[in-house]
Every structure is written in structure tokens, then in C-alpha cells.
Amino acid sequence: MALSKKPVNGMKDILPEEMQVRDYVQSVIKDTYRSFGFTPIETPCMENIANLSNKQGGENEKLIFKVMKRGEKLKVEEAKVEADLVDFGMRYDLTVPLVRFYSNNANDLPSPFKALQMGNVWRADRPQRGRYRQFMQCDIDIIGEPSNLAEIELILATTTTIGKLGFKNFEIRINERRLLKAMAAYSGFAEDQYDTVFIILDKMDKIGMDGVAGELLKEGYPQEAVDKYLGLFQGVEEAGGGLEGIKYLAKTLEGFLEADVEQNLLEIIDSVENAKTADFKLVFDPTLVRGMGYYTGTIFEIAMPELGAACGGGGRYDKMVGKFTGQDVPACGFSIGFERIVLLLLESGFTVPNQREKVAFLIEKGFSAAKLAEVIAKAQQERQAGKQVLVVRMNKNKKFQKEKLTTEGYGDIVEFFNN
Amino acid sequence: MALSKKPVNGMKDILPEEMQVRDYVQSVIKDTYRSFGFTPIETPCMENIANLSNKQGGENEKLIFKVMKRGEKLKVEEAKVEADLVDFGMRYDLTVPLVRFYSNNANDLPSPFKALQMGNVWRADRPQRGRYRQFMQCDIDIIGEPSNLAEIELILATTTTIGKLGFKNFEIRINERRLLKAMAAYSGFAEDQYDTVFIILDKMDKIGMDGVAGELLKEGYPQEAVDKYLGLFQGVEEAGGGLEGIKYLAKTLEGFLEADVEQNLLEIIDSVENAKTADFKLVFDPTLVRGMGYYTGTIFEIAMPELGAACGGGGRYDKMVGKFTGQDVPACGFSIGFERIVLLLLESGFTVPNQREKVAFLIEKGFSAAKLAEVIAKAQQERQAGKQVLVVRMNKNKKFQKEKLTTEGYGDIVEFFNN
């Protein structure tokens, strides 16, 4: 049977040129996050299917690659529904596995626990240009820190990393789930309407204030509630946005908003602005929603001027550990859009800094074993001295071979002849 | 529904302590292999199921984690056999994916192509202590180099890496598939008996010469063939083994053995011995078999004195690219036993060299935002100066907290109070 040369539908092979950039980005990320005290961990790429289908993952739960039972447990002919055939699933993010990991190993971990994860995740999305069904995620999380020290450190670590990768003028947008909810409650929406309201609000940057109003009315919500709701966003703008916008909301929403939300946001913005090392703005954005259902407090997102879309994000999810252990533990995380960053670097013609000097040794064919050993020993010396040495046979078309090696970055080409 | 805290059956969570060693081993491997001109590549963790079930993978093909079809293509009620439900499978090694990758991308790759792959593979083995169903493999391969320059460079790169990780007194055992076949043919075995004969020969180190003789006779092979076969191994020993053993076999097997096999092995051993930088022996072992069906020439294996089992291996597989492209391309690879090396290092109490200096900042609770910002700014400075700085809230039981931080390697603990 003929074998297929293509990768499976929707996934991709990564060639040396891209791989070099990926390795570099990974090493900068790891190194910077380590300097903040985050420790790398790893979980299996598969999880029990029940853990992945617990309604925490939102839309992603519809995109799970499912792994079939094996051996005696697999009964194909008797199976009525999918669930009869499946025991594991490929993880669709790194948050569900992290929380399981923490629940399983909390006794052996420092508290608070600062985790760094870099790993592939899988989503059976419809394949489309530039979006793949296997992709790298890169998360930092702090579990066990109730105060906004978690948010501050996560934002500083992430922005320092992005800054080290050469990005400038980016924005971190910040909001609070509790603020979102208070705004909806104040305007007169019922709690079971929040999700729909937020999905529409999330489109603000695409369809604008009028578009959001139109969609809310089309859902059948009363004109009065919609006006009151949009009036709040207007009010934030009129107050001048930023810290003043937060203060305006806190005052207006009195009785609907928990007392600590205002101070929480103001402290985060203040501390980050004072201690940041990268070139970015931390911006309060009352329209920021973030899709995942598990967020309970602060939420944030990276906006790059070079990109239409977000380039990472995160937030606080204080109720998720409790799903595994029965006891809530505060948690907060930030995920960098690894694939998008790699794409931006590749498109900008980025070259990886501090590479080894590259030397190619070309050996004429028919070398004796003794002479070959000599050349290879010489290569070994150069390698130990820090160089990258490629030893290859000389081709018939040596000119072409040397040209190709030069394109591959071999600046020095040494030829060895039989005599 | 209660969620399960354990990883899926047979796979494991990797905690910070082990992760640190893994990261270190990975970086040494990557760095050393790069100095030999190997370039990292990556393929998806899934392959089309037909590519994984083409009889190249031997026993591993029985251990595939299979991925279920999705959406309209999945028809559970109509399914009669497993194959109706499955389209992808998790890779069980990195060789099949590499060959597919090469077939798909050969035009964009240097020739010869020196690939480095580090990635997880999955095998649905029966779970047992110390053996997991997801594990890291670490392969280097040279595709497009017909001469033994490939073998020499692979053995030198691998042994240099293992040496840099601190291992000494290990052995590389080497043999040739064509020599194995010639020995069987010379002794009078038929070609369709070779596989069984080699499976029995493979047990030589466990059951000895008499054990092998017994099992061969039990299979019903004639006494004469068995005597002649074992006489060859005896002959190698009497010749003194090593280079003399190879010469003895080449002479004895005249008419059965391809003319270049002797010179091929002698050159490899000679060149490696002359150019090696690590402390190991390259040993000719006529009983070395290596399980995979795809090997066509030289085969080799790493034997560690600390381990009963092999710690990696590889060989030449000149016929595999042809299964994808219809045209054979010479290929040779060497796989390091990553998990075993990590295990040996962990058991030996190995500590990762050149770590950042670790400082912990303890902040009294109730800090104002302004004071918090000051402390964090100080942490940022120390991080930029190369230190690892952990910023945490002071616990009520400060003594215990400081003890724990010391155990975690924080040699310097700085306390910050409200006034």
C-alpha cells in the first residue's frame, strides 16, 4: 500500500528554519520565566475523557480528539454511542491538566506554586490557513496566591518575555469578570442573560457601540437595559478611561460591585506601571470578555499592533481546583500566544542571535579510513572549541554544493583532498 | 461529576525536580548535536493510521493509541470493525514520521539531511514500574549519505553527548544485518527461518551459548546447522573478537557475505576510535540483533554499566524512504534512551550545573500599592542582573516558610516590612 507523504489533515511539519526560531523563542520564554521563580512541569498529552468534558473548557470541548479504548475494553459491535468506545482525549489546553496536576501533587509542591508549562495541545477545528490542529501553548500559573501579587507578577513576567523577544508598543488590556457582571446587573439584565450579553459585548472592537446595541435589542432585551448598559461604557470614556474610568464605574455601580474590585485593579495597574521593564501600556478595557467560563476575577489579554487578534491572555480562576479536590484554591494564569509570536518573527525576517560559527568540511571521495579519521578528529576539535562543524562528502558538482552550504549559513568551507 | 486527579493509566506527571534534570539533558543533547550540524525538526504527534500500520514498526504496531474519526465521518452504529472508526494514530517512534517528513519536504532540505528530533511517543504497553506509555525519544538521523561517514558521525555525536552528561566506561556495540544474514545462510538456515533464528540469538546475553543451541534445536532446526552456526561465534571468540573477529568472519563467510561489509565495519571502528572524545569502547558484537524489521546494514546499541538494558541504539535503514516515494534513499539513525538517562541521573543524585542564584523576597501582608511596587521594582532589577527572584507574601508561620524556601534552593531570603 502506498503511504501518504503529507502530515495528517490540519497539522504541519516544522522545517529547520522555523524550528530554529521556535527553539529560540522557547529558550527566551523558559529563561525569563525561571528568573521570576516559575518552575517547569509537564503532564501527559492525554487526559481521562471525563476531565476534558466537564464544561470548564467552553467551545473547546466540542473539538476534542478522542482516543479509542484498547484490547478487551473495546467492543466495536456492541457500541451504541461514541462514549462506549472512548477512554482518553487529547488535551485542548494546559489549564485543565495543570489543575488536575496540582490536585494530584499539591503536597509535594511549594505554596504558592508557580508553574511554567510549554506543550502541544490539540483541537479538531476546521483546518484553515495559519491555524493548525496541533499547536504549542505556553502558560504560567500561580496557584495558592489570593492577592493581586499573582496578577502583577504574571503580567510583569509575560511582558518582560515579550519585550526580550524584541516586541514594542504592545498593550495589555485588563478587566474584571466581577465588573462585567456588576455592569450587567446594574443595567437590569438577569443572571441567565449574562453569557449572551458578554458574547455580544465581545464584538465591540469589530462592530462598535451601535452594532452592540443593535444585537442586544435583536436578542429581545429591553431598550432601557441596553441604553443603561451602553451608558456605562460611554461614562468610562467621558471620565477619560484608565484609572478614572475604573473609579467612575466603582462609584456608579455601588451596591452591585464587590468593594475590593476597584482597589484590586488600581493596585495592579499602579504596580505594573512602576516596575515594568518592557515597552508596553497596561490599559483598562471594560469591553474585554475572554471566552472561557472558568474565570472568576481579573482577566487580561495581549494586543500587538502587528496583529488584528490577541496574542495571549489569561486571568483568575479561583473555583477550578475545587472541581477536583472539593476545596477551592485561588489560581491565576497567563498564556502567551506562542504560535503567533513565532509567525510574527518569521514574517519580520528575524534572525536568531548568538549562533555558533558554522564550518563545513568537504571530503573528496575515496578517502582512506586513516585519512578520514584525521579529518573527523579535526572536526571534533573545532566542535569542542564551540563551532558547528558539518562533515560531508564532496559532490561531483562541487560549485553547486558550496553555494548551497553558503545559503545554509556555512561561512567557512574547508576542502580535504586525497593527496 | 467528580474529576479524577490521577494522570491517565500508565502515563505520569513530571514534577519540578525531575523536570529540571530533563530540561538540562535536553539542552546538552540539543547543543551537542547542533555542533555536529544536526538541525532540529518536528512532526505532528499523530500520523495517518495507514502509515503506522505498514509492518515497518514490528511489535510496536500492536501498541498504537488510535484516534477516533470525528463529525460526519464517525458512524458508531454502522461500524463493524475498529478500522471503520479510526483515521489517525499516535506515533510509536520518531523514525516513521521522519521518513514521511523527508519524503514530503526533501526538496526544501539540505542533502545529506541531518535531522535532530526530540519528542514524545506513545505505546499502549501494559503499565509497569518505571515504564510509561508516553515517553520522550531523542533521535538523530542522516538521510542521503550512503557511506559509513553517516555511522561514524552518528556514533561520535551520540557518545560525545553521553560523555558530556557525565557518563563513563560505557560501550557501543556494533554489528551488521548483512553479517547476521550471511552467518545464518552459511550455516544452512533458510531465509524464512532468519527471523526466528535472530530472535533466539538475541537472547545470547541472557541464556548463553548452550541456551541458544537448546532453543534452536527445539525449533526443529537440524543439529548440523546449529553446530555450524554456533561454531562461528566460537570462532570469533577464538580469533580474539574485535577487528580480528570481523576479519575471521569475512574470511569464513566468503561467498555468503557482500564484499564491502568487512571494510565498512573496520573503517567505522577505526575512525571512531581515533576521533572519539568520550570515555567508551566501541565493541564488535556478532550477537547484536536489534528488533526493528527495517534495518538493512550496520546496527548499534549503547550499553551502560549502570543498566542491565540498552540505553539507546540505531542503525542503517536504506529501504524505508522508498516505501513513501518509490525511490530508495540511504538513511541511518541513532536514538538515545532519554528516559533511562534521566532516570540514571536522578538516581545518582545529580545536580544541574550553572543554575541562577535564587533569592526570595518575603513581603509582610497589608503592603500599600506604592510600597509593593517598590519591592517588585527591586525584584525586577535583580532578575535583570541574572538572579532568580521569587516574590511571596509572608506567612503567619514565617519560620516554617523560610525553612521550606531554603529546601527549595533559595539561599538568600530578604524580608520586607510595612515600616
Interface residues (C-beta under 8 A of the other chain):
Chain A: M1 L3 S4 K5 K6 P7 V8 M11 K12 D13 I14 L15 P16 M19 Q20 R22 D23 K30 R34 S35 F36 G37 T39 P40 I41 E42 T43 P44 C45 M46 E47 N48 A50 N51 N54 F65 K66 V67 M68 R70 G71 L74 V76 E77 A79 K80 V81 E82 D84 L85 V86 D87 F88 M90 R100 F101 S103 N104 N105 D108 L109 P110 P112 K114 N120 W122 A124 Q134 E145 S147 L149 I152 E153 L156 T160 L266 E267 D270 S271 N274 A275 K276 T277 K323 F324 T325 R356 K358 A360 I363 A369 A370 L372 A373 E374 I376 A377 A379 Q380 R383 Q384 G386 K387 Q388 V389 L390 V391 V392 R393 K404 L405 E408
Chain B: M1 L3 S4 K5 K6 P7 V8 M11 K12 D13 I14 L15 P16 M19 Q20 R22 D23 K30 R34 S35 F36 G37 T39 P40 I41 E42 T43 P44 C45 M46 E47 N48 A50 N51 N54 F65 K66 V67 M68 R70 L74 V76 E77 A79 K80 V81 E82 D84 L85 V86 D87 F88 M90 R100 F101 S103 N104 N105 D108 L109 P110 P112 K114 N120 W122 A124 Q134 E145 S147 L149 I152 E153 L156 T160 L266 E267 D270 S271 E273 N274 A275 K276 T277 K323 F324 T325 R356 K358 A360 I363 A369 A370 L372 A373 E374 I376 A377 A379 Q380 R383 Q384 G386 K387 Q388 V389 L390 V391 V392 R393 K404 L405 E408
